[in-house]
Amino acid sequence: MNSRERLTAALARRCPDRVPYDLAGTHVSGIHQTAYRKLCRHLGVADDPAPWADAIQQVVQPAPALLDRLGVDTRGLYPLCSHNDQVPDATGGGPLEFIDEWGFTQRFPADGYWWSLVQSPLDQPEADLEQIRQYPWPRADRPDRLTGLRQQAEAYRAAGKIVMLKGLCAGPFEMGQRLRGMENFLCDISAEPELAATVLDRFTELKMQFWEWALAELGDVVDIVVETDDYGTQESQLISPATFRAMLKPRLKELFAVIKNAWRSRRPPGEPGWLFFHSCGNVRPIIPDFIEIGVDILNPIHVSASGMAPVALKQDFGSEIAFWGGGVETQHVLAHGSPAEVGGDVKRNLEALMPGGGYVFNTVHNIQADAPPENIMAMWETLQEYGRY
């Protein structure tokens, strides 16, 4: 099987020859530039600076030589956005600061590993609807956002890879927090629902504009579209399931319908397309809602979070949604465990998630800067040994 055949089988809940492997197909399943360069040196691959998948997270697009060496099945397309366009070079360290296209102030500290949002443009206890309506919103269909992506996609497809396309920005809930400040926006949802709804509507509208335009340009060469919004914490959720269903679910449902309708007319006959949705933490109570509104793939499968035990997830939802990630716990095991501990974690997660297909291997979110190359390779070697059907 080539990569396209392997992913197509797995996402249709059939057993391919082996579990498909993703590295850097998305900005939430990639590798930090520090860990990447260490891994390249470990494998004897040139460690030249790589293009950014997400400069704010310092996540790179690995060189083809490394992706081929590891048998990676996915390839990502990264439109120009606030996370990879005109971000100052921080490879020499900070302190650095800039204001992105949304008006968010980002800072890279002297001893930092990534950029952090340090000032939200409407970070004040009270705001009014007119401030939201008159805010200088970026243009979703800025012409240069997609420059060169068709040529990349065609080359990836010719090589038998699955092609993934990142969206304009994070989800409406996360972007609302960035615009207003987290505390203010969470208060808005409870105390100023009209204001919160206006914010959510504006971000949803911009995302719909982006996807209608981007899929008109690239829908025939893209297999998976990538959307994100974070609702979970390590123990629970940032907002209650009831609030999610009242405030976020209807907007996501409309967004996903727009994506699939815009995409449907562009897909080659007989080629399915899939909607990939990322939300960290414990999202178990709202997984049925994700399924209902059209999510095909759930990421990152935060296996160490409460309620996210992979055996139970597979048993309860494996026939209705594909799982992507959860292959190894990144907060502690991949970064600080021994190679043997990494291998044991990978084996357990494969045993839980791979039966019957419907699973793509990746870590729990991005590989961070402190992950030793020996542990990354222990992960990969265990996947090669135990990830075959």
N, C-alpha and C positions, 0 to 999 in steps of 0.2 A: 504493500500500500504506500502511496505517497501521502504527503501531509494533508492535502485536500480530502482525499478519500478517508483518511484516518479520522480527521475532525468531523467530517460529515457523518460517518458511522457513529462515532461516539455521541454526537449531539442529537442523533436520532434514537438514542438509547439502544444501540446495537454494539456488540463487542468487536472492536477493530483488532489489528494484530497486536497492538500495544497501546497503553495509555498515551494520548497525545501530550506533548510537552510545550508549554508556553514560557518564553522569557522575553519580556519587553514588547509583547504584542500590544500592551496598553501601558499607560502611565501609572497604573496601580498594580502592575504585575512585573515590574522591571527590576533594575539593579542600580544602586547608588554608584556614582562615578569612582569613588574610592575603592569600593569592593570590586568593581569591574576591572580597574587597572591592576589590582592585586591578583585577580583571577587570571587575567591575560598573562601576566608575568609567570604565574605558577604553571600555566599550560604552554608557555613558550610562544604565545601569540603576541603580535605587535600591540603595545598598549598606548597607541596614539590617542589623543583626545577624540572622543566620539561626539556626534551631534546630540543635542539635548532632546529627550522625550519630554522632560519636565524640568526646566532649570530651577524652578522654585524648590522642588524636592531634590535637585541635583541627580536626577535619574536620567540615564543615557540611552541612546539607541546603539546597542552593541554592533561591533564590526561584523560583516558577513562571515569572516573567517571563524569567529568565535561561535556564532549561531550555527554554522554548518558543522563545526567540530562537535557541538553538543546535540545535534539533531533536533533543533528547535523547529516546531511545526507552524508557528505563527509569524506574521510580519505586521508591524503597525504603521499606520499613517498618522502623522501629527500635524494638523493644521496650525498656522500661526495664531497664537493666542497670548494671553497675558503671562502664561507660564513658560513660553519658549521664544518670545519675540522681544527684542530690545532689553533683555535682562542683563545687567552688568556682569562681567566675568568675575566669578568669585573663586576660581580655582586656586588663586594665591591667598585666599582668606580675606577676612574683613578687617575692620568694620566697613560695611557698605549699606547704602540705602537708596531706594528709588520709589517712584509712584507709578503703578501700572495703569493699563488702559481703562480700568474700572474706577480709578481714583484711590486704590488701596495702597497704603504705604508699607513696603516690604523692607526688611532689614536682615542683613547677614552679619552676625557678630564676629568678633575677632577670632574666636575659637569655635566657630559654628560648623555644622555639617549641611545645613540647608537654610533657605530663607524663611522668615516668619512674618506674618502680618502683624504690624505693631500699631497701626492707626487706621481705623475705619472712618470713611468720609462723613458719615452721618451718625457718629458715635456721640449721641446726646440723649438724655432721658426722654425728651419729647421731640417729635418731628411731626410735620403735617403732610397731608396728601399732596399739596402743591410742590413741596420739596421733592417728593418722589417723582411726580409727573415732569418736573422741570430739570431733573438730574441729567447731566451730560452722558447719556448711555452710549457705549461703543456701537459701531455698526456691525451687525452680525454677519452680513454678507460682504465684508470688506474684500475687494477683489484678490488681494495678494495672499489671503489665508490659505488658498488651495494650490498655490503655485507649485508645479512639479509633482503633485501627488498622483495624478493619473499615470504618468510615466513610471513612477515607483510601483504603483499597484499592478500595472500590466507586467512589469518585470517579475514581481513576486508571484503572480498567477502563472506566468510562463514557467517558473521554477517549481510549480506544484504546491505553493504555500497558500494558507488561508490568510486573507487580508482583513485587517481590523481598522476601523476609523474612529478616532477620538472626537469628542464633541467640542463645543465652544468653550464651556466652563463647567464648574461643579454644578450640582443640582440647585433648584430654587431655595430649598431650606438652608443649605450651606451658604449660598451666595447672599441670602438675606442676612445671615449672621455676619458675614464679612462687610456688608454695606452699613449695617446699623450697629455692629458690635453684638457679641453673642448675648450678653445679659439683656440689652435693650430689645433685641428681636424676640427672644423668648418671652419677655414681658409683653411685647406687642401682640403676640399670638393670643395671650390670655386677656389682656386689658384693652388692646386697640386692634381688634380683629379686622376692621376695615382697612387700617393702615397696613397690617401684615398681609392681607389679601392683595392689596395693590402692589406691594413689593413682589410677592410670589407670582402674581400675574405678569408683571413686567419681565421678570427673568424667564418665565415659561414662554412668553411671546418671543423673546429674543432667541431662545433655544429652538423654537419651532421655525422661526425664520431661517436660522442657520441650517437646520436639517433639510428643509425643503429645497434650499439653494444647493447645499453640498451634495445631496443625493441626486438632484437633477444633473449634477456634473459628474458624480462618481458612483452612483448607485449600481451601475452594471459591473463595476470592478471591485466592489466591497462586499465581503461576506458577513461581517459582524460589525454592528455599530455599538459604540461604547457610551453608556450614560452612568453617572454617579450621583449619589447624594447620601450623606452619612446620618443614620438615625440611631445606631446602636452605641452602647458603652460596654465596658468590660462586664458589667453586671446586668444592665437593663437597657432602657432606651432613653434618648434625650427628651422625647415627648411621648405621651401615652399613645397606645394604639388607637384610642378613640380620637385623639387630636390628629394623628396621622391620617385617619380615614376622613376626617372632616376637612382638613386644610390642605393636605398634600396629595392624597390618593386621587381625587378628581382631576387635579392638574397634571399629575403624572400620566393618568389614563389618557387624557387628551393629547399630551405630548407624544406618548408612545403610539397612539393611533395615527397622528400626523406622520411620524417617522415611517411606520409600516405602509401607510397609504402612498407616501411619496416614493417609497422604495419599490413597492410592488410592480409598478409599471416599468421599472428599470432593470429588474432582475432577469437574467437569461432564463429561458424556459427550463423547467425542471431543476433549477438551482435554488434551494431555500436560502433565506437569510435569517440571522439571529440577532436578537437584542440582548446585549450583555449589560447587567446592572450591578454596580458595586455599592455596597454599604457595609461599613465595618461594624464590629461588635455583635451584640446579641440582638438579632433581628428576627428571631424565631416566631414571635407572635404575629408578625406581619408578612411572613413568607406566603401564606395563602393569598394575601392581598396582592403581592407582587405577581403571583401566578395569574390571578384573575385579570390584571390589567395588562398582561402581555409580555412579562419578562420571561425570556427563554433560558437565560444563563444567570446564575447568582454567583457573585464573587464578594469577598475573598475567602469565605468559609472560615470564620475566626474561631478556630477549634478550641482555643483556651478561654473563650468567653462563656459566661453562664448560658446554658440552654443550647449551645452550639456543638454538642457532642456529635461527631460525624456519623456514628452508627445509627443514632436515632434520626438524624436529618435524612439519611439515605432511605431509611425504612419508611418515614412518614411522607417524604416529598420527592423521592427519587424517580418516581414514574411520571412526574409532572414538570420537573424543572431540572436542568443540567447544573452540575456543580463545577466550579472553576476555582482552583486554589486549595487551601487547606492541606497542602502536601507535607508541610513541615512548619512547626511553630517558630516564628521569627524573633519574637521578643526575647526569648531566653535560650531555646534549644539551638537554633541555627547560629546565633551569635556567641553563645557562651558554653554550649555543651561540647562533649567530645565527639569525634567522628562516629564512634559507636552509638552514642546517644542520638545523634542525628539520624543514623541509619535505622535505629529502632523506632523513632517517631515516624519516619517516612513509611516504614513497613506497616505500622498500625493504621495509619491514615489511608494507605492504599487498600488495605484489607477492608476498610469500612466503606470507601467511596467508589472503588472501581467496579465492583460486581455489576454485570448487566449493562455496562457502558454508561453514558451520561456523565462522564467525568473527564476533566482536563487538568493535568498536573501543573501546579504552580505553588509558590510559597504563600503564606498568609501575608498579603500585601508585599511591598517592595523589599528586596534584599537590601539591608542597611549597611552603612559604612563599616560597622564593626564585625561583619560576618567573615570569618577566615576562609581563604580559598580551599583549605583542606576540608572544611565542613560543607562548603558548596559542592565540592566534588563527591563527598560522601553521600550527600543528598542525591546527586545525579546517578552515581553508581548503584545506589539502592533502587532507584527508579528503573534502571536498566535491568536489574536482576528480578525484581518483584512486580514490575508494571506490565508484564506480558500476559495476554489472555490465553 
